[in-house]
Amino acid sequence: MTNSHNNPSKAEVQTTKLNRLPVPGEEDTEFSAEEAAEAFEQNASSVQEEQQ
């Protein structure tokens, strides 16, 4: 089998951004417990207002 000039090489494919494996934890969203509690309280109060 001959390597066609129309196809990218193995190195070109591996260095293409879309073909890279994701780095574990790279896109994890971090937030503090305080931020979570505040969001929970705001949500709970808005639900109570809707029920009244």
C-alpha positions, 0 to 999 in steps of 0.5 A, spaced: 500 500 500 502 506 498 502 513 502 497 518 498 499 525 498 492 527 499 492 524 506 495 527 512 501 523 515 500 520 522 504 525 525 499 531 522 493 527 524 495 526 532 497 533 532 491 536 530 487 539 536 480 536 534 484 529 534 487 530 541 485 526 547 481 530 553 486 532 559 482 529 565 480 535 569 482 540 564 474 542 563 472 541 570 468 547 573 470 548 580 466 552 585 466 553 592 461 550 597 459 557 599 457 559 592 453 552 592 450 554 598 448 561 596 445 558 589 441 553 593 438 558 598 436 563 592 433 557 588 429 555 595 427 562 596 424 563 589 421 557 589 417 559 596 415 565 592 412 562 586 408 557 591 405 563 595 
